Amino acid sequence: MRWMRAFVFAAATLVAASWTAIPAQAQSGLRTEGDVAAARGTYEAEVPVNGQGEAERNGAFARALGQVLAKMSGDRAVTGRPGVGQELRNARNLVDSYDYRQDQGTSPSGAPTFRTTLIVRFDPEGVDGMAAVLGLPVWPQPRPKPVVWLAINDGSGPRLVGLQQANAVRPLLSRAQDRGYSLGLPTGNAAEQALVGAIWRQDTAAVARASSRYSPPMQLIGKLYRAKGGWTADWVFVDGGKVLSTWSTSDTDARRAMAGGADGTADALVKRYAKRGTAGPAGTYRVVFAGIRSTDDYLRLMGQLQKMAVVRRITPVRASGDTLELDLELISGLSGFRRMLGDDSPLVGGEGEPPVFRLK
């Protein structure tokens, strides 16, 4: 369709780049020779890097883990949650493997460009444990694939985006992938094209009836149009016939206005379906520590507690002999505290009420 080709050009839709794989450091055997390294799945992520040095790589590990946690939880602001930033600094301890990939593109002047990307695969069990300890919500798998009923009006009248025009909405589909789920498109046959008026009116009942042939019964209904020198998209997300959320996104760039549909959908799905971590409720807990016989022992204990992301605040209560009672404000309860201690912790025990830990 001429209108869609014009829109694709105007929106500068991404074009698939030629990829050249760079051999990974100590990663041979993970993939077949000639395969292109790429992140696949919830526990994998890709981040651009400026080089392959250790310091650059460790920083990239932290950014990649932030992406994974965002996909797991569905929370785009997950890295700002209590304790997460502290754990991101130790991301390298959760890495299973990694690869590098060099992406080749073209600059606006036509000159070739190259970008190095680090693909990181994390240990699922380790990431799950960390998320539980930090009390992060978990968006269960498998996740639904809502159908997008999007009409675009570039000035020549609204048109429905179907499967054949998938490249025109690549920013929307890609953003959904970044948020840890997928969006589908209708086939775009003549009967569905006739639905464009209902989409523009945001007639959710009519769209739901037309979408009954698809699974699941979830629809993201949107209209994208020029407004105030840029683009505006109005969205409605429907789950099982119930409107869960309505919102609008505006930007001078049609791609960014469009991508906002994926964010709003993810936020609505997470609010309805995400489950809180099982490590325990946040709160303040009385804890007793024994074996504190010197200043060095006290400093060792405080050092251990202060480096634990699950501990938000430490309040001394009472000291008697070699024991010290503290009130600990914890992100995910005592079970999360115990899980975070680890095998190399200087503390053992934890039985009783209140729990008593002993310094080795």
MARVO-387236 format. One record per residue: residue number from 1; x, y, z of N, C-alpha, C in turn. Coordinates in steps of 0.001 Angstrom, whole numbers, plus 500000, padded with zeros to 6 digits. Layout:
% MARVO-387236
baba/n.X/n.Y/n.Z/ca.X/ca.Y/ca.Z/c.X/c.Y/c.Z
NUM/X/Y/Z/X/Y/Z/X/Y/Z
...
***
This chain:
% MARVO-387236
baba/n.X/n.Y/n.Z/ca.X/ca.Y/ca.Z/c.X/c.Y/c.Z
1/500841/498802/500000/500000/500000/500000/500877/501249/500000
2/500509/502220/499150/501341/503413/499033/501374/504192/500343
3/500180/504285/501007/500135/505057/502250/501043/504468/503304
4/501112/503137/503361/501926/502509/504390/503402/502637/504072
5/503759/502518/502804/505171/502712/502435/505613/504126/502779
6/504723/505088/502526/505065/506470/502849/505225/506663/504347
7/504341/506001/505110/504441/506131/506558/505725/505517/507079
8/506065/504359/506535/507304/503698/506952/508490/504608/506705
9/508509/505242/505539/509616/506144/505221/509626/507338/506162
10/508453/507924/506402/508376/509106/507245/508773/508795/508668
11/508419/507635/509135/508728/507248/510515/510119/506677/510659
12/510830/506515/509541/512195/505964/509573/512236/504639/510288
13/511368/503754/509869/511280/502432/510489/512598/501701/510360
14/512932/500958/511394/514204/500254/511432/514311/499255/510296
15/515485/499158/509712/515763/498180/508677/516736/497165/509245
16/516514/495917/508935/517383/494862/509468/518815/495114/509046
17/519729/495047/510012/521137/495301/509737/521858/493998/509446
18/522982/494115/508742/523837/492949/508534/524676/492756/509767
19/524702/491558/510294/525407/491266/511534/526604/490384/511259
20/527674/490697/511931/528862/489860/511880/529190/489438/513296
21/529239/488177/513540/529474/487686/514894/530949/487789/515238
22/531233/488289/516440/532596/488317/516958/532752/487127/517885
23/533793/486337/517751/533956/485190/518637/533938/485627/520094
24/533165/484963/520908/533048/485317/522318/534244/484800/523095
25/534545/485460/524196/535632/485033/525053/535165/483841/525878
26/535781/482712/525684/535514/481496/526457/534064/481045/526354
27/533449/481312/525196/532056/480909/525050/531860/479881/523942
28/532914/479322/523379/532759/478346/522311/531974/477148/522814
29/531133/476599/521944/530312/475461/522329/528899/475850/522699
30/528671/477161/522940/527339/477596/523290/526437/477714/522072
31/527020/477946/520904/526221/478096/519700/527002/477560/518518
32/526306/477225/517471/526926/476655/516286/527698/477717/515516
33/528818/477338/514941/529621/478257/514153/528766/478872/513048
34/528818/480199/512936/528041/480892/511923/526743/481469/512463
35/526295/481003/513654/525102/481585/514257/525396/483020/514694
36/524378/483849/514658/524507/485211/515156/524092/485235/516615
37/524951/485778/517467/524639/485861/518891/523489/486827/519099
38/522517/486429/519898/521367/487276/520182/520735/486833/521489
39/520079/487776/522171/519377/487450/523411/518056/486781/523084
40/517822/485655/523712/516579/484922/523499/516054/484473/524866
41/514918/484970/525235/514322/484537/526493/514420/485581/527586
42/513716/485306/528668/513579/486256/529766/514904/486536/530461
43/515768/485532/530553/516993/485678/531345/518191/486102/530502
44/517957/486631/529333/519028/487096/528451/518764/488547/528049
45/519836/489277/527792/519690/490685/527426/520850/491118/526553
46/520648/492198/525805/521672/492777/524950/521909/494228/525354
47/523183/494614/525437/523510/496000/525752/524675/496444/524878
48/524635/497678/524356/525760/498193/523580/526947/498484/524492
49/528151/498246/523989/529369/498509/524758/530374/499249/523882
50/531309/499920/524539/532344/500667/523826/533620/499869/523638
51/533690/498694/524248/534879/497867/524132/534661/496547/524840
52/535701/495721/524864/535590/494398/525451/536429/494248/526714
53/536813/495377/527323/537574/495330/528560/536711/494905/529738
54/537355/494493/530820/536632/493967/531973/535741/495012/532623
55/536249/496236/532788/535454/497275/533436/534206/497595/532622
56/534365/497702/531309/533219/497968/530437/532222/496809/530506
57/532746/495599/530532/531893/494422/530564/531101/494347/531870
58/531744/494635/533000/531043/494570/534279/529915/495599/534351
59/530168/496786/533820/529105/497785/533769/527948/497332/532893
60/528294/496668/531776/527260/496155/530879/526478/495018/531527
61/527153/494187/532334/526448/493129/533059/525346/493727/533936
62/525659/494825/534619/524671/495468/535486/523486/495973/534678
63/523742/496604/533541/522647/497106/532707/521815/495953/532155
64/522490/494866/531781/521774/493702/531254/520891/493068/532328
65/521395/492964/533554/520588/492396/534628/519375/493285/534909
66/519550/494590/534806/518420/495495/534967/517341/495214/533926
67/517757/494931/532672/516794/494575/531628/516060/493281/531967
68/516808/492299/532439/516208/491005/532775/515190/491159/533903
69/515544/491912/534925/514617/492121/536039/513365/492861/535575
70/513539/493795/534641/512384/494517/534107/511460/493566/533351
71/512052/492635/532587/511229/491665/531860/510560/490692/532824
72/511279/490253/533839/510713/489317/534817/509519/489909/535549
73/509686/491158/535969/508680/491798/536811/507647/492566/536008
74/508024/492980/534785/507156/493844/534006/507204/495288/534467
75/508050/495592/535450/508163/496933/536029/509308/497668/535346
76/508984/498695/534548/510044/499410/533832/510917/500240/534776
77/510449/500485/536009/511234/501244/536984/511827/500330/538051
78/512019/499055/537725/512443/498086/538730/513817/498414/539309
79/514691/499028/538515/516036/499311/539026/516018/500374/540117
80/514906/501080/540269/514798/502066/541334/514197/501510/542615
81/513821/500233/542609/513258/499625/543820/514349/499411/544875
82/513974/499396/546150/514956/499234/547226/515797/497972/547053
83/517095/498142/547175/518016/497018/547146/518470/496585/545767
84/517745/496967/544718/518083/496478/543376/519406/497053/542896
85/519600/498359/543063/520838/498974/542612/522063/498331/543236
86/521964/497980/544506/523080/497330/545212/523383/495974/544592
87/522351/495224/544242/522559/493906/543654/523058/493992/542215
88/522692/495028/541499/523169/495180/540117/524689/495290/540075
89/525278/495846/541117/526737/495969/541149/527419/494609/541225
90/526677/493583/541629/527228/492225/541701/526694/491341/540578
91/526239/491954/539498/525592/491203/538415/526502/490131/537834
92/527806/490384/537803/528724/489410/537189/528646/488050/537884
93/528243/488033/539160/528152/486762/539889/526983/485898/539420
94/526058/486475/538670/524893/485742/538185/524983/485405/536703
95/526100/485757/536061/526241/485533/534616/526593/484078/534341
96/525810/483452/533462/526109/482098/532996/527112/482126/531853
97/526883/483014/530892/527757/483116/529727/527479/484431/529013
98/528357/484778/528074/528153/486007/527300/528838/485883/525946
99/528385/486695/525011/528955/486777/523670/529008/488238/523241
100/529835/488514/522238/529845/489829/521605/529339/489704/520168
101/528687/490763/519703/528233/490829/518326/528527/492212/517784
102/528971/492273/516551/529200/493570/515913/528102/493824/514888
103/527363/494908/515088/526275/495275/514189/526776/496337/513210
104/526525/496114/511950/526931/497060/510914/525712/497819/510409
105/525855/499123/510302/524782/499956/509790/525321/501017/508864
106/524518/502033/508614/524902/503122/507719/524517/504446/508365
107/525437/505394/508352/525178/506717/508910/524331/507527/507933
108/523751/508662/508378/522970/509505/507463/523742/509936/506224
109/525074/510018/506334/525893/510420/505194/526203/509254/504259
110/525814/508043/504670/526074/506867/503838/527307/506091/504231
111/528062/506585/505204/529277/505880/505639/528898/504691/506517
112/529663/503607/506452/529362/502446/507295/529606/502748/508771
113/528777/502206/509629/528937/502353/511072/528986/500967/511701
114/529643/500878/512866/529780/499600/513560/529480/499815/515044
115/528751/498888/515619/528430/498966/517040/528608/497590/517656
116/529295/497556/518781/529511/496287/519478/528443/496099/520546
117/527858/494921/520567/526799/494596/521514/527207/493386/522338
118/526987/493470/523634/527252/492350/524539/525943/491622/524810
119/525925/490319/524558/524761/489478/524841/525064/488688/526104
120/524216/488835/527114/524462/488234/528424/523349/487239/528748
121/523761/486068/529230/522814/485041/529673/523033/484816/531167
122/521969/485003/531933/522066/484893/533387/521547/483549/533881
123/521999/483170/535074/521559/481936/535723/520120/482134/536207
124/519148/481430/535642/517746/481642/536026/517489/481438/537521
125/518077/480374/538086/517837/480098/539502/518378/481214/540384
126/519568/481711/540028/520158/482792/540808/519366/484081/540709
127/518894/484403/539512/518105/485620/539326/516763/485505/540045
128/516138/484331/539944/514870/484124/540645/515041/484300/542151
129/516121/483735/542684/516375/483850/544114/516582/485286/544538
130/517346/486039/543735/517581/487438/544066/516291/488235/544018
131/515457/487979/542982/514193/488692/542867/513286/488398/544059
132/513284/487140/544509/512453/486774/545656/512922/487467/546923
133/514234/487478/547128/514798/488108/548325/514474/489601/548354
134/514499/490241/547198/514241/491679/547137/512746/491994/547097
135/511922/490959/547107/510489/491186/547120/509940/491750/545824
136/510612/491459/544700/510159/491999/543418/508941/491233/542923
137/508014/491920/542274/506884/491201/541676/507375/490344/540520
138/506715/489249/540287/507076/488356/539185/505867/488200/538275
139/506076/488492/536995/505023/488360/535995/505120/486947/535434
140/504164/486069/535759/504308/484642/535436/504389/484366/533938
141/505060/483278/533620/505103/482737/532263/504115/481563/532183
142/503578/481237/531002/503693/481989/529755/502830/483245/529796
143/503212/484228/529000/502507/485494/529001/501604/485614/527771
144/500508/486340/527914/499566/486455/526787/500146/487288/525651
145/499573/487113/524472/499971/487862/523288/498752/488619/522761
146/498485/489803/523309/497320/490571/522871/497411/490925/521384
147/496238/491110/520778/496165/491507/519371/496073/493029/519281
148/496890/493619/518430/496901/495069/518234/495964/495436/517088
149/494977/496232/517383/494087/496789/516366/494421/498277/516268
150/495365/498597/515385/495879/499966/515270/495511/500559/513917
151/494926/501745/513953/494632/502503/512735/495543/503725/512712
152/496147/503973/511550/497057/505107/511393/496479/506057/510360
153/496457/507342/510720/496013/508381/509792/497155/509371/509605
154/497800/509311/508434/498903/510226/508146/498416/511452/507382
155/497102/511639/507328/496523/512770/506621/495637/512369/505465
156/495672/511091/505106/494876/510621/503972/493781/509661/504409
157/493440/509690/505691/492406/508815/506205/492986/507638/506959
158/492269/507131/507955/492796/506027/508778/492835/504713/508007
159/493881/503935/508270/494046/502614/507675/494461/501638/508775
160/493959/500420/508678/494311/499386/509645/495680/498802/509325
161/496452/498546/510362/497753/497892/510206/497565/496389/510396
162/497844/495623/509341/497769/494174/509423/499145/493539/509354
163/499160/492225/509261/500424/491493/509252/501370/491961/508155
164/500847/492280/506983/501702/492668/505871/502389/494007/506106
165/501875/494797/507030/502494/496096/507343/503243/496057/508680
166/503695/494879/509085/504334/494733/510400/505521/495667/510573
167/506288/495911/509514/507454/496785/509641/507070/498208/510020
168/505875/498632/509656/505442/499982/509982/505244/500172/511480
169/504985/499079/512192/504760/499166/513637/505855/498429/514403
170/507021/498273/513772/508118/497577/514433/508488/498199/515773
171/508496/499535/515922/508821/500094/517245/507862/499640/518335
172/506581/499485/517993/505590/499008/518957/505845/497558/519325
173/506069/496714/518318/506293/495288/518567/507602/495063/519325
174/508634/495821/518969/509932/495664/519629/509878/496123/521079
175/509142/497203/521329/509027/497686/522702/508331/496662/523581
176/507327/495975/523031/506674/494908/523790/507674/493815/524148
177/508523/493444/523193/509556/492436/523471/510485/492904/524583
178/510842/494188/524571/511690/494735/525634/511024/494627/526997
179/509699/494712/527013/508955/494629/528273/508629/493190/528656
180/509073/492213/527840/508947/490818/528228/507719/490092/527729
181/507046/490622/526706/505892/489924/526152/505817/490226/524659
182/504807/489682/523976/504665/489877/522532/503288/490436/522205
183/503234/491153/521090/501971/491635/520554/501762/491008/519180
184/500516/490698/518850/500188/490142/517539/499408/491139/516707
185/499347/490884/515406/498602/491729/514490/497512/490920/513800
186/496394/491544/513458/495370/490830/512688/495863/490601/511260
187/495216/489690/510548/495652/489410/509177/495470/490609/508267
188/494474/491443/508570/494257/492628/507752/493445/492354/506503
189/492563/491345/506543/491733/491053/505373/490678/492148/505181
190/489871/492016/504129/488918/493068/503778/487918/493332/504896
191/487434/492265/505530/486471/492437/506615/487086/493197/507785
192/488345/492918/508074/489010/493616/509170/489340/495052/508794
193/489692/495280/507534/489941/496651/507095/488685/497504/507268
194/487517/496898/507096/486266/497631/507243/485998/498029/508692
195/486773/497476/509604/486595/497760/511029/487273/499063/511452
196/487961/499722/510533/488774/500872/510907/487948/501978/511552
197/486681/502146/511131/485835/503165/511749/485582/502874/513215
198/485328/501601/513535/485099/501220/514929/486362/501429/515763
199/487514/501142/515151/488783/501378/515858/488934/502856/516153
200/488635/503686/515161/488817/505135/515329/487868/505675/516407
201/486677/505077/516501/485727/505485/517546/486051/504832/518883
202/486993/503886/518852/487368/503091/520020/486148/502337/520561
203/485447/501707/519615/484297/500859/519926/484825/499488/520342
204/485031/499318/521631/485695/498109/522125/484868/496859/521877
205/483536/496971/521922/482692/495793/521714/482815/495292/520281
206/482804/496209/519313/482919/495814/517911/484277/495189/517629
207/485317/495768/518202/486660/495230/517993/486786/493856/518642
208/486214/493690/519825/486277/492397/520518/485580/491313/519699
209/484456/491648/519075/483755/490660/518250/484610/490255/517052
210/485239/491233/516414/486088/490933/515259/487329/490149/515663
211/487738/490317/516922/488958/489677/517411/488696/488300/517999
212/487446/487839/517976/487095/486578/518627/487780/485376/517984
213/488238/485512/516747/488925/484404/516077/490364/484254/516561
214/490852/485262/517274/492227/485234/517762/492257/484898/519250
215/493370/484417/519706/493562/484090/521109/494838/484775/521591
216/494841/485329/522828/493785/485333/523837/492778/486464/523592
217/491707/486525/524401/490700/487574/524212/491157/488920/524780
218/492287/489388/524296/492848/490671/524730/493100/491516/523492
219/492729/492792/523556/492935/493675/522420/493577/494984/522875
220/494590/495400/522140/495146/496736/522287/494608/497541/521106
221/493732/498489/521384/493070/499283/520350/493704/500671/520333
222/494209/501081/519177/494896/502361/519117/494637/503098/517823
223/494754/504417/517882/494715/505247/516680/495855/506256/516765
224/496611/506329/515678/497792/507186/515611/497548/508243/514539
225/497748/509507/514907/497434/510593/513975/498354/511781/514232
226/498449/512633/513229/499248/513847/513364/498519/514843/514251
227/499289/515520/515130/498694/516497/516041/499765/517445/516555
228/499509/518726/516444/500379/519764/517013/501835/519600/516599
229/502062/519413/515329/503426/519307/514832/504097/517979/515099
230/503364/517037/515647/503946/515722/515922/502917/514633/515710
231/502961/513638/516581/502061/512492/516488/501467/512199/517855
232/500213/511786/517859/499539/511367/519086/498893/510008/518848
233/498979/509150/519860/498322/507847/519816/497416/507721/521023
234/496154/507371/520777/495191/507109/521846/494988/505597/521944
235/495038/505078/523168/495029/503637/523369/493945/503199/524343
236/493430/502009/524095/492527/501327/525032/492978/499873/525090
237/493157/499342/526305/493516/497931/526446/492358/497187/527071
238/491916/496113/526393/490752/495346/526798/491168/493906/527082
239/490734/493372/528225/491025/491990/528613/489709/491305/528928
240/489334/490309/528102/488099/489576/528334/486869/490460/528312
241/486869/491471/527472/485726/492375/527370/485734/493513/528362
242/486713/493544/529281/486798/494592/530291/487936/495556/529952
243/487635/496848/529971/488667/497858/529725/489550/497965/530968
244/490828/497614/530805/491764/497695/531928/492447/499045/532022
245/492657/499688/530858/493403/500941/530891/493169/501741/529618
246/493197/503070/529747/493176/503980/528596/494265/505023/528809
247/494944/505415/527748/496019/506393/527862/496342/506946/526478
248/497131/508006/526453/497583/508615/525200/499077/508847/525272
249/499738/508773/524124/501164/509077/524041/501381/510020/522868
250/502197/511039/523085/502479/512028/522045/503972/512256/521926
251/504434/512488/520707/505848/512742/520470/506007/513310/519067
252/507107/514027/518860/507397/514510/517509/507765/513356/516583
253/508209/512252/517173/508598/511065/516425/507478/510031/516518
254/506944/509608/515370/505851/508637/515354/506239/507331/516012
255/507516/506951/515919/507952/505677/516493/507810/505673/518005
256/508201/506796/518640/508100/506866/520101/506650/506974/520551
257/505838/507715/519812/504413/507788/520157/503777/506409/520069
258/504181/505656/519061/503646/504311/518854/504100/503348/519951
259/505357/503428/520332/505911/502494/521323/505218/502612/522674
260/504640/503780/522949/503942/503958/524217/502772/503010/524392
261/502253/502473/523303/501181/501503/523412/501628/500232/524094
262/502854/499812/523818/503391/498603/524446/503629/498819/525932
263/504083/500020/526306/504333/500294/527721/503039/500289/528521
264/502015/500957/528003/500751/500992/528725/500128/499617/528871
265/500253/498796/527827/499726/497438/527890/500459/496613/528946
266/501788/496703/528944/502573/495969/529945/502197/496400/531352
267/502056/497707/531562/501698/498196/532894/500350/497638/533340
268/499380/497579/532422/498050/497058/532767/498103/495567/533077
269/498867/494806/532280/498976/493370/532502/499679/493060/533820
270/500737/493804/534100/501479/493570/535343/500601/493879/536555
271/499873/494980/536484/499006/495359/537599/497994/494264/537895
272/497535/493583/536852/496501/492561/537039/497083/491189/537358
273/498226/490840/536761/498680/489451/536824/499986/489212/537588
274/500783/490234/537835/502062/490011/538524/501818/489597/539973
275/502717/488745/540477/502623/488262/541849/503850/488713/542634
276/503620/489098/543864/504718/489538/544711/505630/488368/545056
277/506915/488673/545248/507879/487653/545629/507474/486927/546912
278/507961/485712/547053/507511/484846/548148/508468/484821/549341
279/509476/485681/549353/510458/485608/550437/509893/486081/551765
280/508842/486869/551768/508266/487336/553015/507892/488795/552937
281/507035/489257/553852/506589/490647/553823/507650/491602/554339
282/507678/492782/553760/508580/493817/554256/508141/494244/555650
283/509077/494738/556440/508740/495198/557791/509981/495291/558657
284/509764/495643/559916/510851/495748/560892/510813/494532/561813
285/511964/493856/561940/512039/492597/562689/513115/492692/563767
286/512803/492182/564943/513778/492114/566035/514675/490888/565804
287/515987/491101/565822/516950/490032/565587/518047/490132/566642
288/518478/488980/567168/519531/488920/568187/520794/488349/567560
289/521924/488980/567865/523223/488522/567366/524120/488228/568568
290/524645/487013/568609/525498/486580/569714/526938/486429/569235
291/527875/486386/570198/529283/486225/569865/529976/487540/569552
292/529397/488659/569992/529992/489984/569754/530860/490313/570970
293/532152/489973/570891/533044/490090/572044/534056/491223/571936
294/534098/491909/570823/535100/492964/570645/534593/493974/569617
295/535340/495063/569519/535008/496084/568514/535114/495504/567112
296/536124/494655/566898/536284/494030/565585/535068/493168/565241
297/534543/492432/566243/533354/491616/566002/532174/492497/565612
298/532011/493607/566326/530910/494531/566037/531031/495093/564617
299/532241/495472/564239/532455/496031/562905/532204/494979/561824
300/532593/493732/562100/532322/492653/561131/530830/492451/560941
301/530097/492477/562056/528650/492314/561978/528017/493458/561191
302/528377/494683/561532/527802/495834/560848/528156/495819/559355
303/529372/495417/559047/529779/495342/557643/528934/494342/556865
304/528667/493194/557509/527832/492181/556872/526419/492702/556631
305/525833/493326/557639/524454/493804/557511/524330/494931/556492
306/525310/495829/556475/525230/496981/555580/525394/496614/554110
307/526037/495507/553823/526209/495121/552426/525055/494268/551906
308/524103/493929/552779/522973/493093/552368/521855/493986/551833
309/521518/493794/550573/520512/494642/549934/519149/494522/550598
310/518879/493407/551270/517578/493204/551902/517404/494066/553149
311/518501/494576/553704/518455/495386/554928/518389/496864/554564
312/517315/497525/554962/517156/498945/554651/517608/499834/555800
313/517408/499384/557044/517750/500226/558190/518091/499342/559375
314/519063/499807/560190/519513/499081/561376/519330/499979/562588
315/518578/499500/563570/518349/500290/564778/518759/499473/565998
316/519819/499897/566751/520219/499183/567966/519113/499256/569027
317/518902/498135/569736/517869/498081/570772/518489/497843/572142
318/519347/496800/572238/519887/496435/573554/521172/495644/573374
319/522133/495869/574260/523367/495091/574286/523536/494500/575675
320/523874/493200/575731/524062/492528/577015/525084/491416/576830
321/526204/491516/577571/527255/490510/577428/527778/490494/576001
322/527730/489286/575398/528221/489195/574020/527074/489188/573000
323/525879/489626/573440/524743/489649/572522/524318/491092/572221
324/523775/491262/571024/523308/492566/570577/521956/492378/569905
325/520954/493120/570381/519632/493076/569774/519464/494271/568838
326/518981/493992/567617/518781/495041/566619/517380/494915/566031
327/516821/496045/565671/515628/496057/564832/516084/496296/563403
328/515785/495328/562536/516190/495427/561132/514957/495687/560271
329/515008/496760/559502/513956/497013/558519/514339/496260/557252
330/513520/495265/556888/513849/494353/555805/512880/494506/554633
331/513421/494369/553441/512611/494486/552233/511657/493315/552091
332/512133/492107/552455/511322/490912/552194/511285/489943/553369
333/511352/490427/554578/511163/489579/555738/512379/488756/556111
334/512209/487971/557173/513323/487183/557704/513744/486065/556764
335/512805/485496/556012/513199/484435/555077/514109/485001/553994
336/513815/486208/553540/514692/486851/552572/516054/487168/553162
337/516072/487567/554425/517333/487846/555117/518183/486583/555196
338/517556/485474/555570/518306/484215/555683/518859/483767/554320
339/518041/483905/553269/518476/483466/551941/519642/484297/551425
340/519704/485551/551834/520757/486407/551322/522073/486234/552065
341/522056/485571/553214/523297/485410/553980/524340/484640/553178
342/523964/483535/552546/524914/482780/551731/525846/481920/552562
343/526574/481051/551864/527465/480093/552542/528688/480759/553158
344/529107/481913/552602/530324/482558/553101/530032/483613/554150
345/528818/483652/554662/528460/484655/555661/529144/484362/556998
346/529495/485400/557759/530062/485181/559095/529002/484852/560132
347/527721/484774/559705/526631/484502/560643/526070/483102/560428
348/525753/482429/561514/525113/481115/561450/523935/481110/562417
349/523082/480092/562306/521947/479961/563206/520714/480629/562629
350/520000/481359/563469/518785/482041/563031/517523/481406/563579
351/517659/480512/564592/516486/479857/565155/515901/480719/566275
352/514688/480356/566655/514047/481012/567783/513191/482198/567372
353/512541/482796/568381/511692/483964/568167/511901/484933/569339
354/512638/486022/569165/513223/486437/567882/514394/485539/567497
355/514732/485505/566219/515831/484641/565769/517163/485089/566362
356/517997/484095/566660/519334/484371/567204/520375/483871/566208
357/521211/484780/565738/522325/484443/564860/523624/484569/565653
358/524591/483724/565339/525878/483767/566038/526976/484116/565060
359/527850/485018/565501/528997/485412/564697/530075/484341/564777
360/530528/483866/563629/531560/482818/563621/532850/483335/564233
***
